[in-house]
Amino acid sequence: MIRDLIVDMTRFFTQYHAVEPYLLPADGAPPERERLQSPIERDRIDGLYECILCVYRLFRCRVIMNCADVCPKGLNPARAIEKLRQGVLRQSF
């Protein structure tokens, strides 16, 4: 039982450290000054930035809304992911 817990926690921390909760510039260079957001840009991320990264990545997403059911902040990560998918599809056509 202890061995299983150790394996689970090792997997947990491996996944946790793989999450990058920030944007990376395409060229890898940091900006010379802070990038500011307009109020409209800020409104677009309401309900998304509040995610506390409680390691939903630990388990494969099955898009069955389990993440929304258990989110302690009442967020809906699955809906946000679906919006991202739709945006990518729109840009590719």
C-alpha positions as CSV (number, residue, x, y, z in Angstrom):
1,M,0.0,0.0,0.0
2,I,2.8,2.4,0.9
3,R,4.6,1.5,-2.4
4,D,1.4,2.3,-4.4
5,L,1.2,5.7,-2.6
6,I,4.8,6.5,-3.5
7,V,4.2,5.6,-7.1
8,D,1.1,7.7,-7.2
9,M,2.8,10.7,-5.6
10,T,5.8,10.4,-7.9
11,R,3.4,10.4,-10.9
12,F,1.5,13.3,-9.4
13,F,4.6,15.5,-9.0
14,T,6.0,14.6,-12.4
15,Q,2.7,15.8,-14.0
16,Y,2.6,18.8,-11.7
17,H,6.0,20.0,-12.7
18,A,5.2,19.5,-16.4
19,V,2.4,22.2,-16.2
20,E,3.6,25.6,-17.4
21,P,0.9,28.1,-16.2
22,Y,2.3,31.0,-18.2
23,L,2.8,32.1,-21.7
24,L,6.1,31.7,-23.4
25,P,7.3,34.0,-26.2
26,A,7.8,32.3,-29.6
27,D,11.4,33.4,-29.8
28,G,12.2,32.5,-26.2
29,A,13.4,36.0,-25.4
30,P,11.7,37.9,-22.5
31,P,10.1,41.3,-23.5
32,E,12.0,44.5,-22.8
33,R,9.1,45.8,-20.8
34,E,5.8,44.6,-19.4
35,R,3.1,43.6,-21.9
36,L,-0.1,45.4,-20.9
37,Q,-3.7,44.1,-21.5
38,S,-6.6,46.2,-22.6
39,P,-9.8,45.8,-20.6
40,I,-11.3,43.8,-23.5
41,E,-8.3,41.4,-23.6
42,R,-8.6,41.0,-19.8
43,D,-12.4,40.2,-20.1
44,R,-11.6,37.4,-22.5
45,I,-9.7,35.4,-19.8
46,D,-12.2,35.8,-17.0
47,G,-13.0,32.4,-15.6
48,L,-9.7,31.0,-17.1
49,Y,-6.9,32.5,-15.2
50,E,-8.4,31.6,-11.8
51,C,-7.5,28.0,-12.4
52,I,-5.4,26.7,-9.5
53,L,-3.9,23.9,-11.5
54,C,-5.0,21.1,-9.2
55,V,-3.3,18.7,-11.6
56,Y,-6.3,17.6,-13.7
57,R,-3.5,16.6,-16.1
58,L,-2.7,13.8,-13.7
59,F,-5.4,11.7,-15.4
60,R,-6.2,11.7,-19.1
61,C,-9.0,14.0,-20.0
62,R,-12.1,12.1,-21.1
63,V,-14.1,15.3,-21.8
64,I,-16.8,14.1,-19.5
65,M,-16.8,17.2,-17.3
66,N,-15.3,15.5,-14.2
67,C,-13.0,18.5,-13.8
68,A,-16.0,20.9,-13.6
69,D,-17.7,18.7,-11.1
70,V,-14.7,18.7,-8.7
71,C,-13.3,22.1,-9.2
72,P,-13.1,23.8,-5.8
73,K,-13.4,27.2,-7.5
74,G,-16.4,26.4,-9.6
75,L,-14.6,26.8,-12.9
76,N,-15.2,24.7,-16.0
77,P,-11.9,23.7,-17.5
78,A,-13.5,21.4,-20.1
79,R,-15.5,24.3,-21.5
80,A,-12.4,26.5,-21.7
81,I,-10.5,23.7,-23.5
82,E,-13.4,23.3,-26.0
83,K,-13.3,27.0,-26.7
84,L,-9.6,26.8,-27.4
85,R,-10.2,23.8,-29.8
86,Q,-12.9,25.7,-31.6
87,G,-10.6,28.7,-32.0
88,V,-7.8,26.5,-33.4
89,L,-10.3,25.0,-35.9
90,R,-11.5,28.4,-37.0
91,Q,-8.0,29.6,-37.6
92,S,-7.0,26.5,-39.6
93,F,-9.8,27.0,-42.2
